[in-house]
Amino acid sequence: MARFQKLLFAVTVLCLCATSRLHAQATLLLEEPYSYDGAFAGTGHSAVYLSRVCAESPLKLRRCEPGEWGVVLSRYHNIAGYDWVAIRLIPYLYAVDKPESIPLFAEPKLVSFLREKYLTNIRENLPDGRGEAKDASWYELAGSAYNRTIYGYKVETTPAQDDALIRKFNDDPNRESYNLIKRNCADFVKDVINFYYPKSTHRSVINDLGVTTPRQVAKTLVKYGKRHDNAQLSAFIIPQVPGMKRSRPIHGVTDSILLAKKYMAPLMFLHPVMAGSVGVAYWAGWRFHPAKDAMVFDPRRSLEAPLSAEERRIYKSLLDDVKHTTAEEEAAANTLKWQKVRATAEPSLDENGHPILRLKEADSTVELGLCRENLLRESPPQLVQELLITRLEEELGAGAPRASQSDVENDWKLLQKSFAMDTAPARSFSNAGFKH
């Protein structure tokens, strides 16, 4: 009975929480670092999402038609000699065309497959065959949410401002001008935001040694929004899709030096005065917490409150009950099967264009659906359970919000359905505490 009350409380709270629609006009996207950037500089990436501006082509902008989502723009390096390319929001985040095709779990091979499939069409639409060269930075254009958590800061704009920005981008030459120090991705976003709200964002000579960083642009915009009600600033978080290595916290220039022993120790030894100056600059500056008071973005174009600490605790307790109910031998066998699928299965698409993993075993082929539309369709229940348990464990992890309330609730319902499909006695609902 106690388990039932916990579950009833969780579901009731989730159902009563209202969602707010995402009416973004211009949104600064602050993206956490990963890979080499996360290990060394840690400054991340910055882009801007324009909800009323769409793409006539990857290089030409227009006003959006009803039902369109708008585009993401950013300054890139090594993209066929262009300074920017327009990418629709859902492909930019997930490398798929529709929200219903977003995979619940990301694997490196799957992410590469989805990116290449989407970007092939983008490259084919570039003039003069310039898209044929697959430069190292093409992957930046699609599937960003697989590699990192992203923070959004939305400000309102007018249709006249959007039209003026479209004219400016279409008239100006789109030639690569990237420079790490003077014209990086954060400089590009700073210029776009300042086009709508002059002098709302700026670089920091002290905290970032004069280099424009993504965090500094977001920080100054938040500060501006608190002082100017007309901007109607609001913040949200786009969680990283479970599966890939987690991205890291965003730093500025002095943060990277101060928080990294590999930089600070030699500096303290060789230049103690400079090291002290770096420390003062960091601690005297306005410390910025991107996830503070942020709503959670849902791909169905809504914003929701993140799970509370109590809700998170309840779901984690229920998930532990499920894992403990499973016989030890069966759990080990299913874990091995899931690990084998992750390691050896090949990504593909089903007949509806939704992602799947396909594993060949002897004379048979096992297919595992990866999105809500195909996960339970002809997929082995044990593999579905392992996928969902792994996903829920990551969603319920500590730190910044990793899923919207509806995502966790829907994942839990899918897990229940997968148990209902499984006839193994040790996997029955009654034993797992689901049926009362």
Secondary structure, DSSP 4 states (H G I P E B T S, - for coil): -HHHHHHHHHHHHHHHS--EE---SEEEEEE---HHHHHTT---EEEEEETTEEEEETTEEEEPPTT---EEE-B-SSSTT-SB--EEHHHHHHSSSSGGG--SS--HHHHHHHHHHHHHHHHHTSGGGGGGS--TTGGGGS-HHHH--EEEEEE---HHHHHHHHHHHHHS------BTTTB-HHHHHHHHHHHHSTTS----TTTSTT---HHHHHHHHHHHHHH-GGG--EEEEEPPPTTSPPP-----HHHHHHH-HHHHHHHHHH-HHHHHHHHHHHHHS----TTTT-EEEETTTEEEPBPPHHHHHHHHHHHHHHHHHS-HHHHHHHHHHHHHHHHHPEEEE-TTS-EEEEEEETTEEEEEE-STTTTTSS--HHHHHHHHHHHHHHHT-SSS--SBHHHHHHHHHHHHHHHHH---GGG-HHHHT---
